């Protein structure tokens, strides 16, 4: 069964304290892996797409990496405004365009 | 990218009634999706709505409960029928272009 698991469920960091969020996946075929940021009461905001193992993408304090089994979202020197829920999703190659979402990591960055 | 709007942004409804949620996109797109996000949980795909064909529903979701219309390439509606408190959730519209983009969501509370 296709599955996406994110860890940790919640993470509290001090401002400037770097860390990583994990997204592990078990799918029949990977078309792409996506990271989103979701603020309370809002829809998910697209961050990155990764397509193949070894690929990396960066945006400001965020860097996403991909292996054959998992992806990491590295947050360098986070600020309070980085506080949000970070969602990982995979798109499978089953002939549809279906996305499977993980349960997310709730990040809180303290000033 | 795509800019998506949803109406209403939130509503409080009585048990047994129905609510229709509208989704408008700023460009023509082939594939539109409807998701549900229950409190504290991740996104669950309800159905895929392609213009000119019947919507494709995921396991656990049926057309009688969640009828969908897709009259053109920029618009779709989702109706939540005969509502119960268990339908209280955020309902999200999304489109797939180069990646998947989400609307702001409709927060539904059923009393």
Interface residues (C-beta under 8 A of the other chain):
Chain A: X32 X34 X36 X41 X42 X43 X44 X45 X46 X49 X87 X89 X91 X96 X97 X98 X99 X101 X102 X103 X104
Chain B: X1 X4 X31 X33 X41 X42 X43 X44 X45 X48 X56 X92 X94 X96 X99 X100 X101 X102 X103 X104 X105 X107
